[in-house]
């Protein structure tokens, strides 16, 4: 059984390997055929391929490859042409009653999966099979989803696809400034990441709607903008003062997401900086989570907040472009400050930049630590940026919120500031 069945300079297979791959291939055919046959149970026009046909297609693919290696290389193209003719005739016959075509495409996929399984790419074949079965079985859900998409959302998806697939890959991977800080490919990546994150937040808001609860409101809203969440719920607390504990829950959830977002950015762009930030950043994150959970589980006596967050633009390219310009400018200014002023200039730049957006300064720092900035300077700057950005949200809450919310904000952000001091101590003295 271990005798070699086929042996060429580029390919080799034993009888045992052939049988194992054949069993895997038959399993793939059964899965695809089972899904297609189940989907056709309530159809008046039955598709030409079911469990048996899909399994036979896999067997045909195996026999085709076997004879291709053992007899003639012409067998593969001849069989492929025959399969195409068979599928074409089937579609032509059934098109007048049902112009779906998914079963015909699935048969082609099954034939290709049989070929790559025979060649030994079993993991790839199984992965493609799972994706295909998932897509085929989600027809109704996909139709419902498509039916709910607005024209504005469709345009946003197309725009994002154009940026990701047609513009970003062709951006030159080169610096354009004398300090070697601004790379066009990296700036394009920032546009993709920020617009994509905003789009994900929009989708989550769209899916869950206004009834997804106060805690998730703050979390999802914090993905888009923790400042926006602070403003909305501070105003809500003034309109209905009894809802202050509910509103502070959403505000602290958004702030916790902001801290988590910073940690994720650092993890993605600079692992050395992430390792240094893990403990001090974790302290600040825990300090943000503590009041969030406390107020969330101690607001049961109050009615829940019935509030709908503004969805805004599905794909806010204007905001993403502004972010990219801000990111590039910060990179340039930090490099300039480091060369001419030193670390004090970097801290001043960080403090000012973080008053409006903490993401840009965080990502800028991750690109420079290990190159033009020391690890300690980068860590101090990130904690400083987090606390300075928090000052803005404190100001918004104190100005726009109710008296009760102001008290809760003072306590909550007081805890965060204390954790920031602990983080500074960990970075500089431990």
Secondary structure, DSSP 8 states (H G I E B T S, - for coil): --SEEEE-SS-EEEHHHHHHHHHHHHHHHHHHHHHHHHHTTT-SS--S--HHHHHHHHHHHHHHHHHHHHT-THHHHHHHHHHHHHHHHHHHHHTTT----HHHHHHHHHHHHHHHHHTT-HHHHHHHHHHHHHHHHTHHHHHHHHHH--HHHHHHHHHHHHIIIIIGGGS---B-STTS--BHHHHHHHHHHHHHHHHHHHHHHHHHGGGS-HHHHHHHHHHH-HHHHHHHHHHHHHHSGGGHHHHHHHHHHHHHHHHHHHHHHHHHH-HHHHHHHHHHHHHHHHHHHHHHHHHHHT-TTS-----------SS-HHHHHHHHHHHHHHHHHHHHHHHHT-HHHHHHHHHHHTTT-HHHHHHHHHHHBTTTB-HHHHHHHHHHHHHHHHHHHHHHHHHHS-HHHHHHHHHHHHHHHHHHHHHHHHHHH-
